[in-house]
Amino acid sequence: MTVYSYSKAQQNLALLLEQAYRDGFVQIKRQDGILFRVAPVKTTSPFDIEGIDVNISANEIVECIRESRECRNYG
C-alpha cells in the first residue's frame, strides 16, 4: 500500500493515478493525518453480459428467426 503526502500527490498526480490503476488504489495523507483513498472506477456497459450455452447452432437460430417472421406475416 502506497501512501503519498498531500504535497507529493499534487506534484505527481499523473504517476499517482497510474499507480492507483495498476495496484488498485493509493492513499493520500493530509497534514492533519486524515487518509484518503484514490481508486479507479470500474465501468461496465449495459451490453456487457455473460453469455449462456444453449447448445444451438447459428443455423438453427437463423431458422427460428425466419419461422417467426413467416408466422407474423401470416398471422
mmCIF file of the N, C-alpha and C atoms, coordinates in Angstrom:
data_MODEL
# 
_entry.id   MODEL 
# 
loop_
_atom_site.group_PDB 
_atom_site.id 
_atom_site.type_symbol 
_atom_site.label_atom_id 
_atom_site.label_alt_id 
_atom_site.label_comp_id 
_atom_site.label_asym_id 
_atom_site.label_entity_id 
_atom_site.label_seq_id 
_atom_site.pdbx_PDB_ins_code 
_atom_site.Cartn_x 
_atom_site.Cartn_y 
_atom_site.Cartn_z 
_atom_site.occupancy 
_atom_site.B_iso_or_equiv 
_atom_site.pdbx_formal_charge 
_atom_site.auth_seq_id 
_atom_site.auth_comp_id 
_atom_site.auth_asym_id 
_atom_site.auth_atom_id 
_atom_site.pdbx_PDB_model_num 
ATOM 1   N N  . MET A 1 1  ? 0.854   -1.175  0.000   1.00 0.00 ? 1  MET A N  1 
ATOM 2   C CA . MET A 1 1  ? 0.000   0.000   0.000   1.00 0.00 ? 1  MET A CA 1 
ATOM 3   C C  . MET A 1 1  ? 0.896   1.233   0.000   1.00 0.00 ? 1  MET A C  1 
ATOM 4   N N  . THR A 1 2  ? 0.641   2.117   -0.941  1.00 0.00 ? 2  THR A N  1 
ATOM 5   C CA . THR A 1 2  ? 1.423   3.338   -1.058  1.00 0.00 ? 2  THR A CA 1 
ATOM 6   C C  . THR A 1 2  ? 0.651   4.504   -0.473  1.00 0.00 ? 2  THR A C  1 
ATOM 7   N N  . VAL A 1 3  ? 1.341   5.283   0.360   1.00 0.00 ? 3  VAL A N  1 
ATOM 8   C CA . VAL A 1 3  ? 0.738   6.477   0.953   1.00 0.00 ? 3  VAL A CA 1 
ATOM 9   C C  . VAL A 1 3  ? 1.566   7.680   0.509   1.00 0.00 ? 3  VAL A C  1 
ATOM 10  N N  . TYR A 1 4  ? 0.901   8.633   -0.132  1.00 0.00 ? 4  TYR A N  1 
ATOM 11  C CA . TYR A 1 4  ? 1.548   9.870   -0.557  1.00 0.00 ? 4  TYR A CA 1 
ATOM 12  C C  . TYR A 1 4  ? 1.151   10.988  0.389   1.00 0.00 ? 4  TYR A C  1 
ATOM 13  N N  . SER A 1 5  ? 2.074   11.898  0.630   1.00 0.00 ? 5  SER A N  1 
ATOM 14  C CA . SER A 1 5  ? 1.696   13.114  1.341   1.00 0.00 ? 5  SER A CA 1 
ATOM 15  C C  . SER A 1 5  ? 0.904   13.976  0.368   1.00 0.00 ? 5  SER A C  1 
ATOM 16  N N  . TYR A 1 6  ? 0.147   14.913  0.882   1.00 0.00 ? 6  TYR A N  1 
ATOM 17  C CA . TYR A 1 6  ? -0.675  15.781  0.044   1.00 0.00 ? 6  TYR A CA 1 
ATOM 18  C C  . TYR A 1 6  ? 0.188   16.512  -0.974  1.00 0.00 ? 6  TYR A C  1 
ATOM 19  N N  . SER A 1 7  ? 1.323   17.058  -0.543  1.00 0.00 ? 7  SER A N  1 
ATOM 20  C CA . SER A 1 7  ? 2.177   17.826  -1.462  1.00 0.00 ? 7  SER A CA 1 
ATOM 21  C C  . SER A 1 7  ? 2.783   16.921  -2.527  1.00 0.00 ? 7  SER A C  1 
ATOM 22  N N  . LYS A 1 8  ? 3.197   15.698  -2.168  1.00 0.00 ? 8  LYS A N  1 
ATOM 23  C CA . LYS A 1 8  ? 3.737   14.748  -3.160  1.00 0.00 ? 8  LYS A CA 1 
ATOM 24  C C  . LYS A 1 8  ? 2.647   14.334  -4.149  1.00 0.00 ? 8  LYS A C  1 
ATOM 25  N N  . ALA A 1 9  ? 1.427   14.194  -3.656  1.00 0.00 ? 9  ALA A N  1 
ATOM 26  C CA . ALA A 1 9  ? 0.324   13.831  -4.534  1.00 0.00 ? 9  ALA A CA 1 
ATOM 27  C C  . ALA A 1 9  ? 0.065   14.934  -5.555  1.00 0.00 ? 9  ALA A C  1 
ATOM 28  N N  . GLN A 1 10 ? 0.125   16.183  -5.124  1.00 0.00 ? 10 GLN A N  1 
ATOM 29  C CA . GLN A 1 10 ? -0.062  17.311  -6.042  1.00 0.00 ? 10 GLN A CA 1 
ATOM 30  C C  . GLN A 1 10 ? 1.031   17.339  -7.105  1.00 0.00 ? 10 GLN A C  1 
ATOM 31  N N  . GLN A 1 11 ? 2.247   17.098  -6.705  1.00 0.00 ? 11 GLN A N  1 
ATOM 32  C CA . GLN A 1 11 ? 3.385   17.160  -7.614  1.00 0.00 ? 11 GLN A CA 1 
ATOM 33  C C  . GLN A 1 11 ? 3.409   15.999  -8.600  1.00 0.00 ? 11 GLN A C  1 
ATOM 34  N N  . ASN A 1 12 ? 2.878   14.852  -8.201  1.00 0.00 ? 12 ASN A N  1 
ATOM 35  C CA . ASN A 1 12 ? 2.981   13.631  -9.006  1.00 0.00 ? 12 ASN A CA 1 
ATOM 36  C C  . ASN A 1 12 ? 1.621   13.020  -9.319  1.00 0.00 ? 12 ASN A C  1 
ATOM 37  N N  . LEU A 1 13 ? 0.650   13.845  -9.665  1.00 0.00 ? 13 LEU A N  1 
ATOM 38  C CA . LEU A 1 13 ? -0.706  13.348  -9.848  1.00 0.00 ? 13 LEU A CA 1 
ATOM 39  C C  . LEU A 1 13 ? -0.792  12.275  -10.939 1.00 0.00 ? 13 LEU A C  1 
ATOM 40  N N  . ALA A 1 14 ? -0.152  12.489  -12.077 1.00 0.00 ? 14 ALA A N  1 
ATOM 41  C CA . ALA A 1 14 ? -0.214  11.507  -13.162 1.00 0.00 ? 14 ALA A CA 1 
ATOM 42  C C  . ALA A 1 14 ? 0.368   10.167  -12.717 1.00 0.00 ? 14 ALA A C  1 
ATOM 43  N N  . LEU A 1 15 ? 1.492   10.206  -12.034 1.00 0.00 ? 15 LEU A N  1 
ATOM 44  C CA . LEU A 1 15 ? 2.118   8.986   -11.520 1.00 0.00 ? 15 LEU A CA 1 
ATOM 45  C C  . LEU A 1 15 ? 1.229   8.302   -10.483 1.00 0.00 ? 15 LEU A C  1 
ATOM 46  N N  . LEU A 1 16 ? 0.647   9.101   -9.607  1.00 0.00 ? 16 LEU A N  1 
ATOM 47  C CA . LEU A 1 16 ? -0.248  8.581   -8.576  1.00 0.00 ? 16 LEU A CA 1 
ATOM 48  C C  . LEU A 1 16 ? -1.450  7.870   -9.200  1.00 0.00 ? 16 LEU A C  1 
ATOM 49  N N  . LEU A 1 17 ? -2.056  8.489   -10.226 1.00 0.00 ? 17 LEU A N  1 
ATOM 50  C CA . LEU A 1 17 ? -3.213  7.876   -10.875 1.00 0.00 ? 17 LEU A CA 1 
ATOM 51  C C  . LEU A 1 17 ? -2.831  6.579   -11.592 1.00 0.00 ? 17 LEU A C  1 
ATOM 52  N N  . GLU A 1 18 ? -1.680  6.565   -12.232 1.00 0.00 ? 18 GLU A N  1 
ATOM 53  C CA . GLU A 1 18 ? -1.214  5.352   -12.906 1.00 0.00 ? 18 GLU A CA 1 
ATOM 54  C C  . GLU A 1 18 ? -0.959  4.232   -11.902 1.00 0.00 ? 18 GLU A C  1 
ATOM 55  N N  . GLN A 1 19 ? -0.381  4.579   -10.770 1.00 0.00 ? 19 GLN A N  1 
ATOM 56  C CA . GLN A 1 19 ? -0.135  3.568   -9.735  1.00 0.00 ? 19 GLN A CA 1 
ATOM 57  C C  . GLN A 1 19 ? -1.444  3.057   -9.146  1.00 0.00 ? 19 GLN A C  1 
ATOM 58  N N  . ALA A 1 20 ? -2.414  3.938   -8.955  1.00 0.00 ? 20 ALA A N  1 
ATOM 59  C CA . ALA A 1 20 ? -3.727  3.521   -8.449  1.00 0.00 ? 20 ALA A CA 1 
ATOM 60  C C  . ALA A 1 20 ? -4.382  2.564   -9.430  1.00 0.00 ? 20 ALA A C  1 
ATOM 61  N N  . TYR A 1 21 ? -4.241  2.844   -10.714 1.00 0.00 ? 21 TYR A N  1 
ATOM 62  C CA . TYR A 1 21 ? -4.807  1.960   -11.745 1.00 0.00 ? 21 TYR A CA 1 
ATOM 63  C C  . TYR A 1 21 ? -4.125  0.595   -11.714 1.00 0.00 ? 21 TYR A C  1 
ATOM 64  N N  . ARG A 1 22 ? -2.821  0.598   -11.597 1.00 0.00 ? 22 ARG A N  1 
ATOM 65  C CA . ARG A 1 22 ? -2.037  -0.639  -11.606 1.00 0.00 ? 22 ARG A CA 1 
ATOM 66  C C  . ARG A 1 22 ? -2.235  -1.456  -10.326 1.00 0.00 ? 22 ARG A C  1 
ATOM 67  N N  . ASP A 1 23 ? -2.214  -0.795  -9.174  1.00 0.00 ? 23 ASP A N  1 
ATOM 68  C CA . ASP A 1 23 ? -2.239  -1.500  -7.890  1.00 0.00 ? 23 ASP A CA 1 
ATOM 69  C C  . ASP A 1 23 ? -3.632  -1.599  -7.260  1.00 0.00 ? 23 ASP A C  1 
ATOM 70  N N  . GLY A 1 24 ? -4.610  -0.904  -7.809  1.00 0.00 ? 24 GLY A N  1 
ATOM 71  C CA . GLY A 1 24 ? -5.956  -0.952  -7.246  1.00 0.00 ? 24 GLY A CA 1 
ATOM 72  C C  . GLY A 1 24 ? -6.326  0.302   -6.478  1.00 0.00 ? 24 GLY A C  1 
ATOM 73  N N  . PHE A 1 25 ? -5.364  0.877   -5.769  1.00 0.00 ? 25 PHE A N  1 
ATOM 74  C CA . PHE A 1 25 ? -5.601  2.142   -5.068  1.00 0.00 ? 25 PHE A CA 1 
ATOM 75  C C  . PHE A 1 25 ? -4.290  2.659   -4.488  1.00 0.00 ? 25 PHE A C  1 
ATOM 76  N N  . VAL A 1 26 ? -4.274  3.936   -4.176  1.00 0.00 ? 26 VAL A N  1 
ATOM 77  C CA . VAL A 1 26 ? -3.202  4.553   -3.385  1.00 0.00 ? 26 VAL A CA 1 
ATOM 78  C C  . VAL A 1 26 ? -3.880  5.423   -2.341  1.00 0.00 ? 26 VAL A C  1 
ATOM 79  N N  . GLN A 1 27 ? -3.122  5.825   -1.344  1.00 0.00 ? 27 GLN A N  1 
ATOM 80  C CA . GLN A 1 27 ? -3.684  6.680   -0.305  1.00 0.00 ? 27 GLN A CA 1 
ATOM 81  C C  . GLN A 1 27 ? -2.921  7.988   -0.239  1.00 0.00 ? 27 GLN A C  1 
ATOM 82  N N  . ILE A 1 28 ? -3.657  9.036   0.105   1.00 0.00 ? 28 ILE A N  1 
ATOM 83  C CA . ILE A 1 28 ? -3.070  10.362  0.292   1.00 0.00 ? 28 ILE A CA 1 
ATOM 84  C C  . ILE A 1 28 ? -3.318  10.772  1.735   1.00 0.00 ? 28 ILE A C  1 
ATOM 85  N N  . LYS A 1 29 ? -2.266  11.175  2.402   1.00 0.00 ? 29 LYS A N  1 
ATOM 86  C CA . LYS A 1 29 ? -2.370  11.569  3.813   1.00 0.00 ? 29 LYS A CA 1 
ATOM 87  C C  . LYS A 1 29 ? -2.213  13.081  3.911   1.00 0.00 ? 29 LYS A C  1 
ATOM 88  N N  . ARG A 1 30 ? -3.255  13.687  4.451   1.00 0.00 ? 30 ARG A N  1 
ATOM 89  C CA . ARG A 1 30 ? -3.213  15.128  4.670   1.00 0.00 ? 30 ARG A CA 1 
ATOM 90  C C  . ARG A 1 30 ? -2.356  15.449  5.881   1.00 0.00 ? 30 ARG A C  1 
ATOM 91  N N  . GLN A 1 31 ? -2.009  16.711  6.012   1.00 0.00 ? 31 GLN A N  1 
ATOM 92  C CA . GLN A 1 31 ? -1.155  17.147  7.121   1.00 0.00 ? 31 GLN A CA 1 
ATOM 93  C C  . GLN A 1 31 ? -1.795  16.878  8.480   1.00 0.00 ? 31 GLN A C  1 
ATOM 94  N N  . ASP A 1 32 ? -3.138  16.913  8.531   1.00 0.00 ? 32 ASP A N  1 
ATOM 95  C CA . ASP A 1 32 ? -3.823  16.665  9.798   1.00 0.00 ? 32 ASP A CA 1 
ATOM 96  C C  . ASP A 1 32 ? -3.991  15.167  10.083  1.00 0.00 ? 32 ASP A C  1 
ATOM 97  N N  . GLY A 1 33 ? -3.448  14.307  9.201   1.00 0.00 ? 33 GLY A N  1 
ATOM 98  C CA . GLY A 1 33 ? -3.461  12.869  9.441   1.00 0.00 ? 33 GLY A CA 1 
ATOM 99  C C  . GLY A 1 33 ? -4.603  12.106  8.786   1.00 0.00 ? 33 GLY A C  1 
ATOM 100 N N  . ILE A 1 34 ? -5.546  12.811  8.200   1.00 0.00 ? 34 ILE A N  1 
ATOM 101 C CA . ILE A 1 34 ? -6.674  12.138  7.552   1.00 0.00 ? 34 ILE A CA 1 
ATOM 102 C C  . ILE A 1 34 ? -6.206  11.489  6.261   1.00 0.00 ? 34 ILE A C  1 
ATOM 103 N N  . LEU A 1 35 ? -6.579  10.222  6.078   1.00 0.00 ? 35 LEU A N  1 
ATOM 104 C CA . LEU A 1 35 ? -6.218  9.470   4.875   1.00 0.00 ? 35 LEU A CA 1 
ATOM 105 C C  . LEU A 1 35 ? -7.362  9.448   3.882   1.00 0.00 ? 35 LEU A C  1 
ATOM 106 N N  . PHE A 1 36 ? -7.016  9.564   2.607   1.00 0.00 ? 36 PHE A N  1 
ATOM 107 C CA . PHE A 1 36 ? -7.970  9.450   1.519   1.00 0.00 ? 36 PHE A CA 1 
ATOM 108 C C  . PHE A 1 36 ? -7.486  8.354   0.579   1.00 0.00 ? 36 PHE A C  1 
ATOM 109 N N  . ARG A 1 37 ? -8.422  7.617   0.021   1.00 0.00 ? 37 ARG A N  1 
ATOM 110 C CA . ARG A 1 37 ? -8.079  6.551   -0.913  1.00 0.00 ? 37 ARG A CA 1 
ATOM 111 C C  . ARG A 1 37 ? -8.476  6.985   -2.319  1.00 0.00 ? 37 ARG A C  1 
ATOM 112 N N  . VAL A 1 38 ? -7.545  6.824   -3.254  1.00 0.00 ? 38 VAL A N  1 
ATOM 113 C CA . VAL A 1 38 ? -7.808  7.107   -4.659  1.00 0.00 ? 38 VAL A CA 1 
ATOM 114 C C  . VAL A 1 38 ? -7.785  5.763   -5.383  1.00 0.00 ? 38 VAL A C  1 
ATOM 115 N N  . ALA A 1 39 ? -8.885  5.460   -6.055  1.00 0.00 ? 39 ALA A N  1 
ATOM 116 C CA . ALA A 1 39 ? -9.006  4.181   -6.749  1.00 0.00 ? 39 ALA A CA 1 
ATOM 117 C C  . ALA A 1 39 ? -9.705  4.384   -8.087  1.00 0.00 ? 39 ALA A C  1 
ATOM 118 N N  . PRO A 1 40 ? -9.354  3.586   -9.085  1.00 0.00 ? 40 PRO A N  1 
ATOM 119 C CA . PRO A 1 40 ? -10.054 3.692   -10.366 1.00 0.00 ? 40 PRO A CA 1 
ATOM 120 C C  . PRO A 1 40 ? -11.483 3.182   -10.236 1.00 0.00 ? 40 PRO A C  1 
ATOM 121 N N  . VAL A 1 41 ? -12.367 3.774   -10.998 1.00 0.00 ? 41 VAL A N  1 
ATOM 122 C CA . VAL A 1 41 ? -13.768 3.361   -11.002 1.00 0.00 ? 41 VAL A CA 1 
ATOM 123 C C  . VAL A 1 41 ? -13.946 2.376   -12.142 1.00 0.00 ? 41 VAL A C  1 
ATOM 124 N N  . LYS A 1 42 ? -14.469 1.204   -11.829 1.00 0.00 ? 42 LYS A N  1 
ATOM 125 C CA . LYS A 1 42 ? -14.703 0.205   -12.859 1.00 0.00 ? 42 LYS A CA 1 
ATOM 126 C C  . LYS A 1 42 ? -16.051 0.483   -13.504 1.00 0.00 ? 42 LYS A C  1 
ATOM 127 N N  . THR A 1 43 ? -16.015 0.710   -14.795 1.00 0.00 ? 43 THR A N  1 
ATOM 128 C CA . THR A 1 43 ? -17.249 0.970   -15.519 1.00 0.00 ? 43 THR A CA 1 
ATOM 129 C C  . THR A 1 43 ? -17.598 -0.246  -16.359 1.00 0.00 ? 43 THR A C  1 
ATOM 130 N N  . THR A 1 44 ? -18.865 -0.500  -16.484 1.00 0.00 ? 44 THR A N  1 
ATOM 131 C CA . THR A 1 44 ? -19.324 -1.604  -17.311 1.00 0.00 ? 44 THR A CA 1 
ATOM 132 C C  . THR A 1 44 ? -20.401 -1.099  -18.252 1.00 0.00 ? 44 THR A C  1 
ATOM 133 N N  . SER A 1 45 ? -20.497 -1.738  -19.350 1.00 0.00 ? 45 SER A N  1 
ATOM 134 C CA . SER A 1 45 ? -21.518 -1.412  -20.331 1.00 0.00 ? 45 SER A CA 1 
ATOM 135 C C  . SER A 1 45 ? -22.778 -2.197  -20.013 1.00 0.00 ? 45 SER A C  1 
ATOM 136 N N  . PRO A 1 46 ? -23.948 -1.630  -20.258 1.00 0.00 ? 46 PRO A N  1 
ATOM 137 C CA . PRO A 1 46 ? -25.179 -2.402  -20.056 1.00 0.00 ? 46 PRO A CA 1 
ATOM 138 C C  . PRO A 1 46 ? -25.247 -3.589  -21.012 1.00 0.00 ? 46 PRO A C  1 
ATOM 139 N N  . PHE A 1 47 ? -24.425 -3.575  -22.054 1.00 0.00 ? 47 PHE A N  1 
ATOM 140 C CA . PHE A 1 47 ? -24.384 -4.680  -23.008 1.00 0.00 ? 47 PHE A CA 1 
ATOM 141 C C  . PHE A 1 47 ? -23.342 -5.727  -22.635 1.00 0.00 ? 47 PHE A C  1 
ATOM 142 N N  . ASP A 1 48 ? -22.617 -5.494  -21.565 1.00 0.00 ? 48 ASP A N  1 
ATOM 143 C CA . ASP A 1 48 ? -21.585 -6.421  -21.120 1.00 0.00 ? 48 ASP A CA 1 
ATOM 144 C C  . ASP A 1 48 ? -22.227 -7.483  -20.226 1.00 0.00 ? 48 ASP A C  1 
ATOM 145 N N  . ILE A 1 49 ? -22.774 -8.510  -20.861 1.00 0.00 ? 49 ILE A N  1 
ATOM 146 C CA . ILE A 1 49 ? -23.466 -9.558  -20.122 1.00 0.00 ? 49 ILE A CA 1 
ATOM 147 C C  . ILE A 1 49 ? -22.825 -10.905 -20.423 1.00 0.00 ? 49 ILE A C  1 
ATOM 148 N N  . GLU A 1 50 ? -22.963 -11.812 -19.510 1.00 0.00 ? 50 GLU A N  1 
ATOM 149 C CA . GLU A 1 50 ? -22.437 -13.150 -19.697 1.00 0.00 ? 50 GLU A CA 1 
ATOM 150 C C  . GLU A 1 50 ? -23.324 -13.917 -20.654 1.00 0.00 ? 50 GLU A C  1 
ATOM 151 N N  . GLY A 1 51 ? -22.700 -14.661 -21.524 1.00 0.00 ? 51 GLY A N  1 
ATOM 152 C CA . GLY A 1 51 ? -23.460 -15.491 -22.447 1.00 0.00 ? 51 GLY A CA 1 
ATOM 153 C C  . GLY A 1 51 ? -23.918 -16.773 -21.761 1.00 0.00 ? 51 GLY A C  1 
ATOM 154 N N  . ILE A 1 52 ? -24.856 -17.454 -22.401 1.00 0.00 ? 52 ILE A N  1 
ATOM 155 C CA . ILE A 1 52 ? -25.311 -18.738 -21.894 1.00 0.00 ? 52 ILE A CA 1 
ATOM 156 C C  . ILE A 1 52 ? -25.158 -19.777 -22.992 1.00 0.00 ? 52 ILE A C  1 
ATOM 157 N N  . ASP A 1 53 ? -24.877 -20.981 -22.612 1.00 0.00 ? 53 ASP A N  1 
ATOM 158 C CA . ASP A 1 53 ? -24.714 -22.057 -23.572 1.00 0.00 ? 53 ASP A CA 1 
ATOM 159 C C  . ASP A 1 53 ? -26.057 -22.756 -23.732 1.00 0.00 ? 53 ASP A C  1 
ATOM 160 N N  . VAL A 1 54 ? -26.652 -22.627 -24.924 1.00 0.00 ? 54 VAL A N  1 
ATOM 161 C CA . VAL A 1 54 ? -27.959 -23.228 -25.170 1.00 0.00 ? 54 VAL A CA 1 
ATOM 162 C C  . VAL A 1 54 ? -27.862 -24.408 -26.131 1.00 0.00 ? 54 VAL A C  1 
ATOM 163 N N  . ASN A 1 55 ? -26.644 -24.767 -26.505 1.00 0.00 ? 55 ASN A N  1 
ATOM 164 C CA . ASN A 1 55 ? -26.410 -25.899 -27.418 1.00 0.00 ? 55 ASN A CA 1 
ATOM 165 C C  . ASN A 1 55 ? -27.261 -25.806 -28.674 1.00 0.00 ? 55 ASN A C  1 
ATOM 166 N N  . ILE A 1 56 ? -27.214 -24.654 -29.328 1.00 0.00 ? 56 ILE A N  1 
ATOM 167 C CA . ILE A 1 56 ? -27.947 -24.454 -30.574 1.00 0.00 ? 56 ILE A CA 1 
ATOM 168 C C  . ILE A 1 56 ? -26.994 -23.791 -31.560 1.00 0.00 ? 56 ILE A C  1 
ATOM 169 N N  . SER A 1 57 ? -27.057 -24.219 -32.797 1.00 0.00 ? 57 SER A N  1 
ATOM 170 C CA . SER A 1 57 ? -26.138 -23.688 -33.806 1.00 0.00 ? 57 SER A CA 1 
ATOM 171 C C  . SER A 1 57 ? -26.653 -22.363 -34.357 1.00 0.00 ? 57 SER A C  1 
ATOM 172 N N  . ALA A 1 58 ? -25.765 -21.658 -35.031 1.00 0.00 ? 58 ALA A N  1 
ATOM 173 C CA . ALA A 1 58 ? -26.149 -20.396 -35.666 1.00 0.00 ? 58 ALA A CA 1 
ATOM 174 C C  . ALA A 1 58 ? -27.226 -20.637 -36.722 1.00 0.00 ? 58 ALA A C  1 
ATOM 175 N N  . ASN A 1 59 ? -27.109 -21.737 -37.449 1.00 0.00 ? 59 ASN A N  1 
ATOM 176 C CA . ASN A 1 59 ? -28.113 -22.053 -38.475 1.00 0.00 ? 59 ASN A CA 1 
ATOM 177 C C  . ASN A 1 59 ? -29.488 -22.282 -37.848 1.00 0.00 ? 59 ASN A C  1 
ATOM 178 N N  . GLU A 1 60 ? -29.527 -22.935 -36.706 1.00 0.00 ? 60 GLU A N  1 
ATOM 179 C CA . GLU A 1 60 ? -30.806 -23.170 -36.018 1.00 0.00 ? 60 GLU A CA 1 
ATOM 180 C C  . GLU A 1 60 ? -31.428 -21.861 -35.541 1.00 0.00 ? 60 GLU A C  1 
ATOM 181 N N  . ILE A 1 61 ? -30.595 -20.950 -35.080 1.00 0.00 ? 61 ILE A N  1 
ATOM 182 C CA . ILE A 1 61 ? -31.084 -19.642 -34.634 1.00 0.00 ? 61 ILE A CA 1 
ATOM 183 C C  . ILE A 1 61 ? -31.688 -18.881 -35.809 1.00 0.00 ? 61 ILE A C  1 
ATOM 184 N N  . VAL A 1 62 ? -30.977 -18.880 -36.936 1.00 0.00 ? 62 VAL A N  1 
ATOM 185 C CA . VAL A 1 62 ? -31.463 -18.193 -38.130 1.00 0.00 ? 62 VAL A CA 1 
ATOM 186 C C  . VAL A 1 62 ? -32.784 -18.803 -38.588 1.00 0.00 ? 62 VAL A C  1 
ATOM 187 N N  . GLU A 1 63 ? -32.887 -20.121 -38.552 1.00 0.00 ? 63 GLU A N  1 
ATOM 188 C CA . GLU A 1 63 ? -34.123 -20.804 -38.947 1.00 0.00 ? 63 GLU A CA 1 
ATOM 189 C C  . GLU A 1 63 ? -35.291 -20.402 -38.030 1.00 0.00 ? 63 GLU A C  1 
ATOM 190 N N  . CYS A 1 64 ? -35.044 -20.326 -36.750 1.00 0.00 ? 64 CYS A N  1 
ATOM 191 C CA . CYS A 1 64 ? -36.092 -19.907 -35.803 1.00 0.00 ? 64 CYS A CA 1 
ATOM 192 C C  . CYS A 1 64 ? -36.570 -18.488 -36.107 1.00 0.00 ? 64 CYS A C  1 
ATOM 193 N N  . ILE A 1 65 ? -35.641 -17.617 -36.421 1.00 0.00 ? 65 ILE A N  1 
ATOM 194 C CA . ILE A 1 65 ? -35.999 -16.229 -36.740 1.00 0.00 ? 65 ILE A CA 1 
ATOM 195 C C  . ILE A 1 65 ? -36.837 -16.189 -38.014 1.00 0.00 ? 65 ILE A C  1 
ATOM 196 N N  . ARG A 1 66 ? -36.413 -16.929 -39.009 1.00 0.00 ? 66 ARG A N  1 
ATOM 197 C CA . ARG A 1 66 ? -37.187 -16.969 -40.274 1.00 0.00 ? 66 ARG A CA 1 
ATOM 198 C C  . ARG A 1 66 ? -38.603 -17.483 -40.028 1.00 0.00 ? 66 ARG A C  1 
ATOM 199 N N  . GLU A 1 67 ? -38.715 -18.544 -39.239 1.00 0.00 ? 67 GLU A N  1 
ATOM 200 C CA . GLU A 1 67 ? -40.041 -19.097 -38.943 1.00 0.00 ? 67 GLU A CA 1 
ATOM 201 C C  . GLU A 1 67 ? -40.915 -18.081 -38.222 1.00 0.00 ? 67 GLU A C  1 
ATOM 202 N N  . SER A 1 68 ? -40.328 -17.376 -37.261 1.00 0.00 ? 68 SER A N  1 
ATOM 203 C CA . SER A 1 68 ? -41.131 -16.399 -36.506 1.00 0.00 ? 68 SER A CA 1 
ATOM 204 C C  . SER A 1 68 ? -41.589 -15.256 -37.404 1.00 0.00 ? 68 SER A C  1 
ATOM 205 N N  . ARG A 1 69 ? -40.767 -14.879 -38.363 1.00 0.00 ? 69 ARG A N  1 
ATOM 206 C CA . ARG A 1 69 ? -41.148 -13.818 -39.299 1.00 0.00 ? 69 ARG A CA 1 
ATOM 207 C C  . ARG A 1 69 ? -42.269 -14.287 -40.225 1.00 0.00 ? 69 ARG A C  1 
ATOM 208 N N  . GLU A 1 70 ? -42.177 -15.546 -40.646 1.00 0.00 ? 70 GLU A N  1 
ATOM 209 C CA . GLU A 1 70 ? -43.236 -16.076 -41.508 1.00 0.00 ? 70 GLU A CA 1 
ATOM 210 C C  . GLU A 1 70 ? -44.567 -16.127 -40.769 1.00 0.00 ? 70 GLU A C  1 
ATOM 211 N N  . CYS A 1 71 ? -44.548 -16.542 -39.521 1.00 0.00 ? 71 CYS A N  1 
ATOM 212 C CA . CYS A 1 71 ? -45.787 -16.607 -38.717 1.00 0.00 ? 71 CYS A CA 1 
ATOM 213 C C  . CYS A 1 71 ? -46.388 -15.206 -38.542 1.00 0.00 ? 71 CYS A C  1 
ATOM 214 N N  . ARG A 1 72 ? -45.540 -14.243 -38.344 1.00 0.00 ? 72 ARG A N  1 
ATOM 215 C CA . ARG A 1 72 ? -46.003 -12.873 -38.152 1.00 0.00 ? 72 ARG A CA 1 
ATOM 216 C C  . ARG A 1 72 ? -46.648 -12.332 -39.416 1.00 0.00 ? 72 ARG A C  1 
ATOM 217 N N  . ASN A 1 73 ? -46.087 -12.681 -40.563 1.00 0.00 ? 73 ASN A N  1 
ATOM 218 C CA . ASN A 1 73 ? -46.638 -12.207 -41.844 1.00 0.00 ? 73 ASN A CA 1 
ATOM 219 C C  . ASN A 1 73 ? -47.994 -12.834 -42.147 1.00 0.00 ? 73 ASN A C  1 
ATOM 220 N N  . TYR A 1 74 ? -48.235 -14.054 -41.662 1.00 0.00 ? 74 TYR A N  1 
ATOM 221 C CA . TYR A 1 74 ? -49.490 -14.746 -41.945 1.00 0.00 ? 74 TYR A CA 1 
ATOM 222 C C  . TYR A 1 74 ? -50.512 -14.594 -40.823 1.00 0.00 ? 74 TYR A C  1 
ATOM 223 N N  . GLY A 1 75 ? -50.081 -14.135 -39.671 1.00 0.00 ? 75 GLY A N  1 
ATOM 224 C CA . GLY A 1 75 ? -50.947 -14.121 -38.521 1.00 0.00 ? 75 GLY A CA 1 
ATOM 225 C C  . GLY A 1 75 ? -51.780 -12.906 -38.446 1.00 0.00 ? 75 GLY A C  1 
# 
